[in-house]
């Protein structure tokens, strides 16, 4: 779609407000991160948020308001505990979860009976809500799973052509998403740390429980609890240990691949590694402001791994720690526990052959095969991919798949589909399927094997790769681009 680029001037905010009232979506600046906004009470408008982001629909959205009067019709009750912290921290970077009114659509709440509400401090966001006259549902304005946008440029990079408008509000002041506290139950629960700290909440509310994840199959009440979040293209790994151990480990890795390190000003130099400082270790607000920008800049530097220091959980540092652990998908190396903490990457086991599997081996898996082999060729990596289908019949690759790949300079024309065999499974070091049903089918046919994973699962993400069969060229391009992003992470991980 055509995306309007707007300023924070009143005339442009009136344009943005009109878009929102008509069911469109607008990226808005806030003091935390940029948000992708739509009318919180319009189910179809909310659905377009998920579509633009590629966001799982069971991930609830935060409803933004500009005054306490707007709570009527959103929350069914506003208890004294909520009033106490709202009086203290609103407007500001605090989201409160409460029981919802019946008219708040489940599309906004992720199917839950609770709703997350925030009153942003940012004057541009507040004025836009006032002009539109509607509560605005707005998650971070990035592609799902990627680092949240804290600058206008980040929004353009991720969302140009996906949304109706983007408002330029400059750089975000805080740089990480709002604190989320759940007050819908008997006891306050911190679900996501942010600029308002656990200690600050406890001063007002008393004892506050802390939850950092949800159980399998459970719908999260807050964004950032269930899925891998904030991740750049490069693999993020947390290093635990003293600075000498970390320095030695990183420099050994840097001798064999292009790696990056998130550092503080007080850290020593890392020979051979790309480094980006989060500021002084004495100033956590610098780190929150710089973190997401640093992760995006690492991708621009072309690193394959980003090492980050283990961070404590006191005060605002809890928010930095939370975002880094989500970006890393929980991957942590405790150098003090390794018998050989400085062993070269050269000696690590490397996957040499990958088998991609879909249904008919005419669309997704041959595109995945071509993309993987092209990336490895360009990077000089000695690994190769093949592909097969569960119900293949010898048909050629789909015409649109061939054309979509040709746009990348990869030729899959003339390739015939083929059925998966036991020998293919045995000869592959890793088998990546396009969906969970493909994975389950392979395991039922060939036995439970640790080498069989879904493509998304292998890189720490959720969901299947949709089948483009019979779709338009745009559908095939979207599938191709999704595969390219996922497979880039596969290569980095291997």
N, C-alpha and C positions, 0 to 999 in steps of 0.2 A: 504494500500500500504506500501511498505518498505520505511522508512524515513531515509535518510543519516544524520548523525550528523557531522557537519563540524566546523572547526575553522576559524578564520579570516586571516589565512595565505594565501599568494598569490596562492599557489597550490590548496587550497580548494576553494578559490574564483573563480578560473578558472573552477572548477567542477560545482560550483553553476551557473556561467554564462552560461555554456553549457546547463544545465538543463533549464534555462530560455529561451534560444534561441530556444530550441526544444519544447517549449510550456508547460513546467512544472512549478511548483510553489515552491518557496523557502522562508522560513522565514528569514528576515534580521533584524539586529539591526539598530536602528537609535538613535539619541540623545533624541527623545521624548518617543516612545514606540517601541516594536518590530512590524514589518510589515509583512504581508503575501503577497509576491510579485509574479507577473506574467507579461508577456509581455503586456503592455497597449494597443498595437495595434493588438493583437491576440484575437478575440472574444471568441474562445473556451477556451483559457488559462484563460481569465477573468472569464468565467462561472465557471471554477473550483475553483476560489477563493470563489464565493458565495456558491458553494457546500460544500467546506471544512469548511466554517464558519457557514453554516446555516443562511446566511445573506439575508434579503429581497432584491430583485433585483432592486428595485427603490431607493436603498441607493447608491449614487454615490461614486466612488473611487477616491483617490488622486494619480495623476501621478507624479512620482519622477524622477528628471533629475539631471545630474551632471555638466551641463554647460548651459550657455545662448544659445549656438548654437542649443541645442536640442529643443528649443521652436519652431523652424521652423517645420511646419508639425503638431504641437499640438494646438497652438493658432492661430486664424485668425488675431489677432492684439495684439500689446503690447503697450497700451497707456502710456502716460507720468506718470500717477499716479502709474501704475504698475512698471515702470522703477524706479521711485523714492523709493518705499518701497523695491523693490528687491535689489537695490544698497545698501540700508541701512541694510537689514536684511537677505539677502541670501549670502552664505548658512546659514540656520538656521531654527528654528521651526515656519515658516510662510508659509501658503498655500494661494495662490491667485487664485480666480475664474475669468476666462476670457471666451470670446466666443471661441468656438472650431473650428478647421479645420474640413473639411468634412470627412477626412480619420480616425478621432478618432472614434472608434466604440461606438455605444450607450450603449453597455454592460458596458463600462467603465464609462460613464457619467450618468448612471441611466435613459437613454432616453432623457436627456436634451441637449440643444444646447450649453451648457457651459461646461467647463472642469476645474477641480481643479488641480493646479500644485504646486510642492514644490521642492526646492533644499536642500536636507539634509546636515547638517554640519558633521555628523558622517563619519569618514574616511572610515570605512568598507563599509557602504552603498554607498558612492560616488564611491569608487573604483570598487565595483561590477557593478554599472551602466556603468562605463567606459569600463570594461572588456566585458560586454554583448553587449554594443553598442546599447541598446534599452531603451526607457523609461519604467519604472517599475510602474505598478499600484499596490498599496499596502495599504489596510486598516490595522487596528490593527490585530495582529495574535492571536486572541482569538475566542472562540465560540461566536457567535453573542449574544450580550446582557450582556456577562460576563465582569468582570473587565479586562482592557487591560493588556497585559503582559509587564512587565518591566525587567524581568530576563530570562535567558536561561531556567531555570527550569519551569517557567510559560508556556513557549512555548511547552515544552515536555509534561507537564500535559494536555494541551488543544488539542494539534495538532499531537502528535505522531501517525503515521499510517494514517494521513489524508493528509499529504503533502509529496513532494519529498525530501525535505532537510530542515534542520534547522541550521543556522549559530550561533555559540556561540560568542557573542560580549560583554559579561559581562553585568553589570547592566546599564540600560539607565540613562543618566545624568539628564534629566528633569523629566520624569516620568508621564507626561500627554501629550495628543496628541497636534498637532500643532494648532496655531491660524489660523482661516480661515476667510479671508476677501473677499467679493464679489466686484469686480471692473468691472463687465460686464454691469452694468447699468449706470444711470446718477450720482449716488451718492454712495460713499463707504458704505458698510454694513458689520458689524462684525457678522458672523454667529456662530463662536465657539471661545471662549476665550482660550488662552494657554500661552505659555512662553513669547510671544510678547504681551504686554498689550494694552488695548484700548487707554490708555494715550500715549503710544509710537507711535501707529498708527496715532493718532490725531495730533501729532507734525509734521508728514510728510504730511498727507492727509487733514488736517483741520477737519471739523465736520464729524464724522462717526456715522451712524445709527447703532442700535443694534437690532437683531432679535433673539428670543430664542426658537421659535417653528414655525410650519407650520400649515396651515389650513387643515381640514379633506379633504382627496382626493388629496391634493397637493403633488407633488414630491419635496423632499428637495434638495437644491443645495449643502448641506454639510452633512456629516455624523454627527449623534448625535442630529439632530433636530426633527425627527419624532418619533422614537421608544425609549422605555426605554433602557438605556445603562448602562454599567459599573456595573451591578448588581451581587453581590454574591448570594449564595443560600439562605442566611438568609435575612429576611426582613429589609430594611434600613428605618429608620424614623428620620427626622430632628426634634430636640427639640429647641423651641424658648422660652427664658425666662432667668431670672437671674440664676447664678450658684447654689444658694441655692435651688431654685425650681427644677432645673434640677437634682441635687444630690438626693433630696427627691423622685422625681418621679422614677428615675432609680433604686434606692435602693428598692422601693416598688415592682417594676417589677421583680427585681432580686431575691426577696424572693419567687417568684412563678414559675420562669422559668429561663433558662440559657440565659443571655443576655450579649451583649458586648457594649462597649462604645469607640468611637474614641475621644481621649482627646488631650490636649496640656500639655506640661511639667508643666505649671503654674497651672493646675487644681488640685483640692483636690482629695483625694482617693474616690472611689466608692465602698462601702461595698457590697460584694457578686457578683460583676460584673467583667467580663473579660475586661481589658482595654489595648489599644494599643495607644501609643503616636504618633502624627504627627509631633512632635518636638516642638520648641518654638513658641508661638503665635506671636512672633516678627519676625519670619522668614518664609514667605510663600513658599519660594523655598524648604524648608525642607518638607513642607506639600505636595507639588506637587510630590516630589520625593518618598514619603512614602505612598501616599494615596492608590493606587491600590494594593500594596503589603499588606497593612493593611487589606483591604477588603478580600483578599484571605486568609490571616492568620486567620481572624475571622471565616471563614468557617472551617478551620482546627481545631479550638477550639470547634466547634460544637454548637455555639450559634444559637438561633432561631430568635433573633432580634438584630440589630445593631443600637444603638442610636448615632447620630452625632450632633455636635453643629451647630447652625445657624451661617453662616459665611458672612462677608461683601463682597462687590464687587469692592473694590478699588485695582488697580494694579493686581498683580498675584493672589490675593485672589479670583478674579472673576472666574479664571479657576478652583480653588478648589471648590468653591461654585457650579459652573455649573456641575461638575462631581458628587458631592454628591446629588444634586437635581435630576439628571438623574438616579442615582443609586436608589434613593428613589421613583422614579416615581412620584415625587411631593408631597409625603406624609410628612406633617409637623404638629406637635402638638404645638399649642401656649399655653403654660402652664398658662400664665397670663389671658387667656380668659376662661379657664376651671373652672366651678363652683366647681368641686372636682378634682383638678389636680393630687391628689395622690391616687385616688381610685384603689383598688387592681385589678389586672387582673382576680382574682378569681370571681369578680362580673360582669365581662363583659359577654355579650351574647356569647355563644359558639354554633357553628353548631354541631349537633349531628348526622345527617344523610345526606349523599350525594348520589345523583343518577347520575351515568355516563351514557351518551347516545351516541350511534353511529348508523350506518345504520342497520346492521343485528344482532348485539349483539353476534358476534362470534370471533371478533378480538380485536379491540381497547378498547371497554367499559369493557369487562370482564377482560382484562389485567389491565386496570385502577382500577377496583374494587379490584383486588387482590393486586396490589401495595399499594393502599391507606390503606387497612386493615392491611397489613403486617407492614407498617411504623407506624401506630397507635399502633399496638400490641407491637412493639419494643420500642416505646417511652412511653408506658403506658397511651395513650390518649383514653378517652372514646368517641370515634366517630366511625361510621361504614359506609361503602359504599355498594351500590347495583348497578346494571346496567340493562339496557334494550336497545331495538332497535326500530327504527321507522318502519322497515319492517322485523321483525324477524319471523322465521317460525319453531321454535323449534329445530333447528339444534344444534349439539354439538359445543363446542368451536373449532376453527380451530386447526388442528394438530400442525402447526408451532407456533401458539400462546401458546399452551400447553407446547411445548418444550422450547420456549423462557422463559416462566415463570418458568419452572422447573429449569432452570439455575440459577434463583434467589432464589430457594428453596420455591417457591409458587406453590401450586397445584390448577389448575383450570380445571383439567380433569373431565369429567362426567357432566359438567355444560351445561344445555340446554338454548338456546336463548329464549327470550320472548319479546313480544311487550309492549311498554310503555302504561300505562293507566292513566286516570285522578287521580285515587287514589294514584298511585306512585308519581305523581307530587305533590299532596297535602300533602302527608306524608313526603316528603323530605324537609329538611331545605335549601338545595341548589342543583340545577340541573346544571351539567357541561356537555356540549356537545363537540364533537370532532371537529366540524366545524361550521362556520357561517350558512351554509345551514341547518344543524341540528337544530340550535337555532331558525332560522326563521320558520322552519316547526313546531316546538313545540309551538311557540307563535301563529302561525296561527290556530293550532288545539285546543290548550288548553287556549288560551287567553294570552294577554301581562302580563308577570309576571316578577317582578324584581329579582326573585330567579333563573331565567334561564340565564346562561352565557356560553360563550365558555370557554373551559379550559384555553386557552392562555389569553383571555381577563381578566379572573378573577385574574391572577397573573401579569397583566400589560404588557403582551407581545402581539406580532402580529402574525397572521397566524393561519392556521389549523393544526391539527395532521393528516398527510397523512395516507390514508388507505393502509395497507400492504396486503390486501386480494389478494391471488393468487401469492404473491411474494415469494422470496427465504427466507431461514433462516436469512440471513444477513439483509434483508428488515424488517423482524419481529423483529430482535434484535435492529435495529435502531429505530423502532417505540416504542419498549419497553423502550429503554433508554431515548427517548424523553419524554415519559409518566412519567417515574420515576423522571426526572428532574423537570417537571412541577408540578407533584403531591407533590413532596417534598416541593415546594414553597406553594402549597395549604395548606398543613398541617401546615407549619410555619405561614402562614397568619391567619389560623383559631385559 
